[in-house]
């Protein structure tokens, strides 16, 4: 039997049609999740390869949005991340400045003991575009937090209206991180990481919150005598801590003129710990110190916070001196002879209150 002849053109048209449909499906998938094509993390290579090399357990879970992707990439295997918030004033160098707060912060990870690898789990939350661009340029883990109608780019002096707004925006963001099931260390960028803090923080999973203090009373469980500092704390994600952060944030509009740290302290003094069944450890300044109360022993110090200070310039100057003291301590092998060691006075911060 003779079959009718079919020209090649009759095959080409349906083939092109099906190829076009296939390409459209792939394109639609990419648009629905643009981060398949563009990464916010430190690595810009193939997504599948990145997921295989990541220390978190998100290989088989498609991130639901940009924040989930950023958290997954920075996360340790146990869903713990380190979070710092930056803005233009902290990330971009002014003409008269020697360096930036961000650079000094990162220097501490380089100079610290057992801290270099922790940068792999450090997520920078940028509250303006300049800070985000600088973060991306440094190839760090970055997330852009947008707050409608608010410019967080410039320096926010301690207790100014914009400073308070920025602190509450931070609290709201951290509440969302807890809701997503992540534990985290929150750290201000004016905290120097001289040693790995996980070695000094309790690994007891029944402890919900471990928080730094401006002055340690000697009792890590005393709610009345330890004055907290929200510049450094470690919190586990569970229903109790989510409830704590929700109660805390709900007071934002009824706390005019108060920073979020003051409101949390009032909640603690009001019995929120017992009410929610929380276990909270207040951290000893021997290990987690600051300018308000220096560590007594450089062999034990883990972090140094530029608290009790008003301006960025003062913080940067005095923190650079802290890193110099730290380098000299390590260079002279003073571990067995600390009697002669003394932190340099924090003159810039002391004088910042006089302006």
N, C-alpha and C positions, 0 to 999 in steps of 0.2 A: 504494500500500500504506500502510495506517495503521501508524504506529509507536507503541509504548506511551508514555504520558506519564511523564516522570521528574520528580519534584519536586526543587526546589533543595536540599533537605536532603540528598539522596543525594550531591550533589557536595561539600557542606560538610564532611562527616565525613572522607572520604579526604584532602581538601585540608589539613584541620587535622592529620591524621596525618603527612603528608609535611613540613609546615612544622615540626612538632615534632621530627622526625628531623633536619632540617637545622639547627635551632637547637641540638640536642644535640651535633651534630658540631662546631659552632663553639665551644660551651662547653667541650667536651673538649679541643680544641686549645689554648684559653686556659689551662686548668688545667695541661696538660702543660708549658706554658712561661709561667708567670705574669708574666714580664717583658715579654710583649706588652702587658700592661695597666699595669704599674708599673715605672718605670725607677729604677735606682740612680744614674744619671748626673746631669749638671748640668741636663739638659733633660727636662721631663716632658710634652712634646708628642707627636704621633703618631709611632710607631716608624718607619714607612716614611720619613717626612720626616727624622727624626733620622739614619737610615742614609745618606740621600742627602747630608746635609750633613757627615757625619763624614769625617775626613781619612784613616781607615784603609781597607783594602781588603776589608772584611767585609760589603759590601752584599749579596752573594749567598750568604753562608754563615750559616746559623742557629746562633747561639751554643749550645754544648751544655749550659752551666750558667751560674750566676750569675757565677762568676769570669770565664769567657770573655766574657760580656757586658760586664763592667766593664773588662776589658783592651781589648776591641775599641773601646769608646767613648773610652778615653783614648789609644789608640795613635796614633802618627804613621804616615805612609804606609808606612814601612819596618819596621813592627812594633817600634817602640821606645817605651817608656813610662818615665815618671819615677815612682818609688814611694817613699812615706813611710809609716811606721807611727806611729799615734797611739793614745793611751789617754786615759782621763778626766783624769789628772793633767796632760796636755799640752793638752787641748782645752777643759776647763771651768775657769772662773775662780773661785778661792777668794775668800771675803769680804775677806781682807786683801791680795789681790793686785791689782796695777794692770792687768795684762793676762795673756794666756796665751802659752805657747810657740807654739801654733798661730798665733795672731794675729801674733806677731813674725815667724815664718817667712813668712807670707803678705805681711807688710809689705815684706820684702826683695825679693819678686818685683815689687811695685809700685814700689819705689825703685830697683831694679837697672836696668842698661843692657841692653835687648834681652831682658828676662826676663818681661815681663807676659804675652805670648802662650803661654809655656811652661806656665802654669797649666792650659791646655786639655788638656795631656798628663800632668797630675799626678794619680796615683791614690793616694788615702789609704786605707790598710788599718787599719781600726779594730778594736782587740782587745777592746773592751767596748761596751755599748749606748750609753752616754752620749757617747762619742767619735763613734760612728756617727751618732747623732742630731744632734750639733753639725755634723758634716761635711755631712749632708743639708740642714740649715738654711742653711748657707753656699752651697748649690747647687754643690758641688764633685763630682768623681768619687769615689765612696765604695764600699768593699767591707767587709763585716763578716766578720772572721776569728774563728771560734769554736774555742776550745780547751777540750775537756771537762775539767771538774774544776779549772780554774785561773781565778783572778780577777786580771786584769791591770789593773784599774781605777785603783788608787792609785799614788802615786809609788813607783818602784822605785829605791832608792838604788844608786849604782854598786857593783857586785860583791856585792850582796845575793843571796840565793838566788832570789828572784822575778825580779830583774834578769837573772840568768843564764838562767832558764827562758824569759823573754820573748825574749831574744836567740836562743835555739835555735829557738823557735817561728817567729821571723822567718826564720831560715835555711831551715827546712823549707818555708815558704811561697815563698820566692824560688826554691828548687829547682823547685817546681811551675811557677812562671812560666817558667823556662828550658825545662822539658820541653814547654811549650806553644808554644815557638818564638819567644818574645818576648825581644828585647834590652831592657836597662833600665839606667837610672841609679838606684841606690839612694841615698837621702839621708836622714840623720837630720833631724828638724825643728829641731834646734839648729844647723843649717848655714844661714848667710845667703848667698843667691844674689845677688851684687852685679853679676855679668855673666853672659851666656849661656855656660855651660860647654862647649857643643858647639864653640865657636870655639877653645877651648884643648885640648880632647881630640883625640887622633889619630883621623882618619877612615880610617886603614889597617885594612882588614877582617881582616888577618892578626893583629892585636893582639886577643887574646881577653879580657883583663881590664886595666883601668886603675884603679888604686886609690890613695886618698890615704894620706898618711903623717903620723905625729906629728912626725917630723923627717927632712928630706930630706938624703941623703948627697951629692948632686951627680951621682950616676950613676942614671939612670932604670931601669937593667936589673939593678942590684945586689940580689941576693936576701938577702944577709947583712947589709947595712948600712942598709937602709931598713926602718923599723919601721912596719908598715901600720896604718891605721885604717879599720875597716869602716863608718864613718859616712858615707862617700861613695865610691862606685865605679861604674864603667861596665863592664858585662859583655855580651858577645855570646852569643847562644844557639847552641851547637853541641855536638857529642858530647863534646868535651874539657871545656867548662865545666860541662856537666851531670855529667860524671864527677867533676870537682873538687868541686862542691857535694855530690854524693852521698858521696864520701870524707870530706868535711868533716863532714857531718851524722851519718854513721855513727859518729863518735867521741864523740858527745854523752854516751853513758852511761859512757864510760871517761875522762871528763875532769872529774871532780868538783872543784868549786872554781875551775874555769877558765871564763872567758867565751869565747864562740865566736871572738872576735878572736885570743885567745892560741892557740887550737887551730889556726886557719888559719896563723898565723905559724909554728908548729911544723911544719906540713905543708910550708910553703914552705922552711924551713930543712932539712927532711928530704928535699928533692929532688923534690917532687910536680910542680913545673913541668916539669922535664926528663922525668920519668916519663910524663906525659900529653902531652908535646909542646906545652905551652902557651907563648904569648908574652904576658908580663905587663909592663906599664909601671908604674913607681912614680912618682906624681905629685909635681911640684915644689911646695913650699910657697910659692914666689913667686906661683903662680897659685891653688893650692888649699891655703889656709892654715888655721891654727887657733890657739887660745890657747897650745898647746904651742910653736908656732913661727910668729910673725907673718910675714905677707908683708912683704918689704922695700920694695915699691913699690906704692902705691895705684893707679898707672896700669895695673898688670898684674893685680892681685888679682881673682879670679873668685868664690871662695867663702871664707867665714870660719866655721870650726867651733868651737863652744864645747867643745873637748876639754880634757883636764886640768882637769876641773871635776866636782864631786860632786853638787850639788843643782840642782833645777829653778829655784828662786828665784834662785840665784846666776847661772845661765846666762841667765835672762830679763833680769836687771838689766844684766849685762855686754854682752849682745847688743844691747840697746836703745842702749847707749853706742856700740857698733860702728856701728849705723845712724846715730846722730847724727854720729859722725866722718865717715862716708861722705857724708852730706848736706852737711856743712861743706866737705869736700874738693871736691865737685862745685860748690857754690855759689861758692866762691872761685876757681874756674877754675884749680886748682892743677896742671893737667896739665903745665905747662911750668915749674913751680917746686915740686918736691916735697921740696926740702932741708929745709924747715921743718915738714913734716908728720910727725906721730908718732901712732900708735894710742894711745888712752887705756889706762892700765894696767887689767888685768882683776882688780880688787880683790875683787869678790864671789866669783869662782872661787878666787882665791888663799886667801881666808879660809874657803872651804867645807870645806877639808881639816882645819881646826882644830876643827871642831865634833864 
